């Protein structure tokens, strides 16, 4: 839905809800009064912003975030607001739906993607994405003006080097092929009733001498060790490489996302769940910091190292078994799945779930107007970024996995990975089987068609091959 209006009627809901919250907060004693100002401030600011600054995507992020805070804090408000706390909770829930509905207004529907059916359920799923974006933006540290100037210099130098080496025309040549398998130390562990092995080994990846950002990258000490969670029983059974999303990288979250009871116990697949660079035990701050933070060369090195580590792990699996290997990734892992499927010619299948496909577009979409102006002032345009990112772009490489062995799923209301990026991968892959579900990024498990697609693809391409 694309319906821009000057004074959207749904903006009045968070505005009124925020005023109610702030009124109650002012009347309350400390410390609860200050706490109750949190949802009120988010809701008032975002509701007023929708009226005064129409079209700013960040407003729906903060409206949804404020609404979530309101719903969570409403029970506590009973102590000083009585039955009015119920009204505050209902108003917050209404603001949550209003944020999702308004978010659906802001983007023109991309050609080639099924139209969203604008329902309360879809608005709620979109609002979940919006609240996550609000949390990420509120807590993320963006590059400064000086950082942007340095990034622009690195991008210019990288573009010159990559062009001279021929990698912009043939990106596959940028990716160094490791000569050793990624076998290392195995430690037995357990999480939420799942027994697994923690594989770790020295990555050995280094950017080439003279490559921009090399010394900074080598300074990330924890990232030099590769990690993976391995769930296996019979090495002769097929293997499935599961690639996690942004900010993940711990056994509890990663293994929960890939449902061992379904994929391992039911299908009897062996699972290899690698930790992507700069995530989990490989991070230097929060999991994922630096991967998609706007430092372009770090993003390039992160994906290049992911390819290096994954190919080492695949070599280890192949040294242990002749069983077929598939790959299945979510979000950032979907991007990495698509790239791996363009570099490794021995995969039996690849399933890209809610996959990002264009980091330059992602940076510009989620950075906000101020970051966009700073980047443009430094000479760092989206086109320049996209050109250098070709060396790690799945849209610049042809897949080595046959079209019939590829599958994609995505949400028509996804706010973290806009549907046009998924559509572009689908077309680039020759339009393989795809499931578009009426939902957002974080609610894929609520849609049965997603599991059906994964189940049928893996059963057909891994079990049959075995």
N, C-alpha and C positions, 0 to 999 in steps of 0.2 A: 504494500500500500504506500502510495506517495501522495500526500495530501497536505502540502504546506499552507498554513493559514497564519495570519498576523497575531490573532489572539485565540489560541486553541482552547476549547472549552475544558479539556482535561487538566489544564494547568491550574485551574482554580481549586482542584481537589487537594494536591499537596500544599498549596498556599494556605487554604483554610485549615487543613490538618496541622500544619506547622504553627499557625497562629494559636490554635487551641493548645498545642503542646507547650508553647512558650508561656501562655497565660497561666497554665497549671504550674509550670516550673517556677515562675516568678512568685506565685503564692506559696510554694513549698519551702520548707526549711532546708538548710544545708545538712548534709551534702547532696541530698537527692535532687534538690532544685537544679543544681549545676548539671547533674547527670541527665535530667529530663530535658535540658536545653539542647542536648546533642541532636535527637531526632527533629526537634522543632527548628533548629537552625538550618539543618540540611534541607528540610521540606520547604521552609519559607524561601530560602535562597533559590532553590531549584524551581519552585513554582513561579516565583516572581521572574526568574530568568527566562522561563519558557514564554512569558508574556513580553518581556522587554528585549530579549536577545534570541529571537526564534531561529532555530536551525543549529544551535550549538549542541553537539551530541553529548558533551560532558554533563549537561543539565539532567538528562535522564539517568545517567550513571548515579549521580548524587541523590536524585529523587528516590530511586530504588533503594539505595543504601540507607537513606534516612528512614524510609518506610520499614525496612527490615529492623532497624534499631527501635523504631516505634513499636512494632509488634512484639519484640523481645522484652522491651521495658514496660509495656502496658500492665503486666501482672504486678510489677513492683509499685506502679502508681496507685494501686488500690489502697495502700497505707495512708495516702494523704489526699486522694481524689475520689475515693469511694466508687460508686457505680459509674462515675464519669470515666474511670479508667477503661471500662468496656467500650465506651464511645471512642476513646483515643485509639484503642486497638483496632476497632472497625475502621476508623478514619485512616489509620496507617495502612491497613490491608487494601483499602480503596485507592490510596496513593500509590501502592505497589502496582496495582493493575493499571492505574493511570500512567505510570512511568513506562510500562511495557507497551501500552497502546500508543503513547506519544512517540516512543522509539520507532515503532512501525511506520509512523508518518514520515520520518525524516529521510528515508532512502528511496530513490526510484527503484522499482522492481526490475532486477536484471533480466534481460532477454535470455531465454533458454532455461530458466528456473521456474518450477511450478509456483503459481501465485499463492501467497499465504492466505489461509482462511482466518480472517480476523475474528477470533473468539476469545473469551475470557481465559481459557486454558493457554492459548498461544501467547496472549499478553502476559500471563504469569510466568511462562517459561522464558520469554524475552526479558522480563524484569529480573529474573534470576541472573541471567548473563549481565544485565546492566549493573546489578549490585556488585557482582564480581569485578567488573571494570572499574566501578567507583572505588572499591577497596584497593585495586592495583594502582590506580592513578593517584589516590590519596596518599599512598605509602611509598610510591616509586620516586626515586631521585633522577631527574632528567639531566642531560648534559647541559653545561653552562655555555655561555657565548664563547669562552676560551676553548672549551672542549669541542664545540662545533667547528671552530677554526682549525684545530688540530685534526679533527676527523676529516675535514675537507682536504687538507694537505695529504693525509694518508690515502684518501680515496683517489686523488689525482695521481699520486705516485703508483698506487696499485693498478689503476687503469692503464697507465703507461707500460708497466711491467707485464701485465696480463695480455695486453694487446701485442707487445713485442714477442711474447712466447706463443702467441696463437691461441690462448685459452679462451678468449672472448668468442672466437669462432668455433672452437672445439673444446668445450669446458671439461670433457672427460680427461683431457691431458693434465688438468690441474691437480687431479687426485692421485697421489702417490700410492702405489700398490705395496702393501707390507709383504715381507718375505717370510715372516715367522708367524706361526699360529699363536693365538692368545690364550695359551694354557698357563695357569699360575696356581695360586693358593686357593683351596676350597675349605670353607668353614661351614659346618652344619649349624643351621639356625631354625627358628620357628616363629611364626607370627599368625595370630588369629586361627590357630589350628592347622596351619599349612606348614609342613616341613619343607625346607629348601636349603640350597647350598649357596653361600656367598662366594662368588668367584672374584678374585682381584689379581691384577698383574700390572706391571709397568707398561704404560701405553706405548712409549717410544716415539710418539708423534712430535714433530717439530716443524713449524713453518720454515720455508726455505730461507737460506741466508740472504739477507738484504730485503726480505719481504716486510712491508710496513706492519708495525704492531708485533713483530716477532719477539722482541725482548720483553714487552709487557705480557704477552701470552705465556712465555716460559716462566714468568714470575708467579703464575698461579700454581703454587706448589702442589696443592691437593689434587689438582686436575691432571697431574702427571700419572696418577694411578687410575686404571680403568676398573670398573666394578660391574657386576651383573648378578641378578638373582636367578638361580637355576632350579627348576622343579622337574625332576626326571625320575623315571622308574625303569623303563625298558629302552635302552639306546637304539634298539632296532625300530622303534616306533617313530613316526614323523616328528619333526621339530618345528616349533612355531616361535619365531622371534617377535617379541611384543615390545613396542617402542612407546614409552610414556609421553605425557604432555608436559607443557611448560609448568615450572614450579614443583613438579613431582620429583621422584628420585629416591624414595624411601621404600623399604619392603612392604610396610603396612599399606601405604597408598597405592603403590604400583601393582602389587599382587591382587589387591581388592579390585582395582580397575579392570584387570584381565581375567577375573573369575576362574580361579584354579579348579573349583568344583565342576565347572562346565568344560573348560578346555583341557584340563589335565585328567581329572577323574572320569568324566563322561566320555570325552573323545580319546582319552589316553595319549594325548600329545605330550611330548617333552617341551617344557617352556624355558626359553632363554629370555630374560628381561634385563637388557643392558641399562645402565645408568648413563644418560647423555652427558656430555661435557658440561661442566659448571653447575651440575645438579647434585643434590643429595650429598654424599661424602666427597664429591669432587668440587663443591662450591667454596667460594671465599667469603660468603656472607649468607644471605638468604638463598635457598635453592633456586637456581636459574638466573641469579644476578649476573649481568654481563652478556647473557646470551642474546637477549632482545632489548637491550637497554639503549640502543641508539649508537653505540660504538661499532661502526660497521665492520671493521676488520676483525674485531673480536667475534662477531657473528659468523663471518666467513671462516675463521679458524675453528670455531666451535663445530660447524657442520662438516668441515674437512676432517677434523679429528674424529667426529662421530663416524664418518665413512671408514677411516683408518681402523678404528677400534672394532667396528662391526665386521669388517672384512677379516680381521684377525680372529674374532670370535667364530665367524662362519668357518674359517679354516680349521679351527679346533674341533668344531662339531663334525666337519667332514672327515677329519682324521680319526674320529671315534666311531662314525657310523656312515653307511651309505643311504640312510633314510632320507626322504625328501624334506626340504626346508621351505616353510612359508614365512611371510612377514606381515605383521598387522600392527598398525600404529594409530594413535589418537592425537589429533590437534598438531602440536609441534612434532609429535611422533608420526603423524600422518605425512607431514612434509618430509621427514627423514625417511619414511617408508618409500615415498615416491622417488626420492633421490637414490636410495639404495637399489631400487628396482631398475634404475637406469645405469647402474655401474656393475652390478653382479648378474652374471648370465646363468647362474645355476639355481635360481629360486623357482619353486614350483608354483607359487602364487603370491599375490600382494594385495592386501586390503588396506586402503587409505581411508581412515575414519575422520570426519570433520577436519580435513587437512588444510592448513595454511599452504599457500603456494607462491606467494609474492611478498617477501619481507619489506620491500620498498613501499608498497601500497599499505602494508600493515603499519609501518612506522608512521607514515603520514596520516593515516586514519585515526590512530589512537594517541598521537602525540599532542593534539590540540592546536588551536590557532597560534598561540604564543610560540610554541616550539617550532611550528612551521615557519613563522616569520624569522625566528633566529636562524634556522637552518638555511633559509633562502638568502638571508643577509650574508651568511658565510659562504654563499656560492654552492651550497649542498642541495641541489635540486633532486626531486624524485627520479628524474631520468638518469642523472649521474649515478645515483645509488643503484638503480636497477641495472645499469650497464655493468658495474663491477660485480654485483651479486650474481651475474650470469654463471659464474664458475661454480656456484652451489645451487643453481636453480633447477628444479625438476622440470620446469617448462622449457628449458634450453637443451634438454637431453632427451633422446628417444628411449622409451622403456625397452629393456631387454626381456622382460616377461611378456609372453604372448597376450594379446588383447583378451582372449577368452579366459585367461587366468587372473585378470585384474578385476577389482571391484572397489566401489566408492560408496560412502554414505555421508549425508550431510543434512542439516536442518535449514529449512527455508527462512527461519527467523533468527538464525545464528548472528549474534552481535560481536563475538570475538573474532570469528573467521567469516567475513561476509560471503554470501553464497556465490558471488561472481568469481571468487578465487577458485572455489571448488569446480564450478562450471568450466573454467579455463583448463583445469587439469583433466577433467572428463573429456573435453574436446581434444586436448593434446594427446591423450591416450587412445584416441580413436573411438570414443563413446562406448566404453565397456558397460557392464551392468552397474546401475547406480540406484540407490534408494534415497529419495528425498522425503524426509519426514516433517510433519507440521510441528516443529519445535525449535528449541534453541541449542546452544553449544553444550551446556552442562546437563541437559536432560535427555540425552540420547537413550539411556536405559529405560525410559518410559515408553518407548516406541517399539513394539514387537517386530516390526519389519526390519529393524537394524539387526537383531539377533538372527532372524531368518536368513538374511543376506550373508552374514558371517558364517553361520552354521553350514549353509549349502555350499558356499565357496570353499571352505576348508575341507568339508567332507568330500567334495568332488575332486579337489586338486591334491589333497594330501593323502587321504585314505585310499583313493583309487591308485595313486602313484605308488603307495606302499605295497 
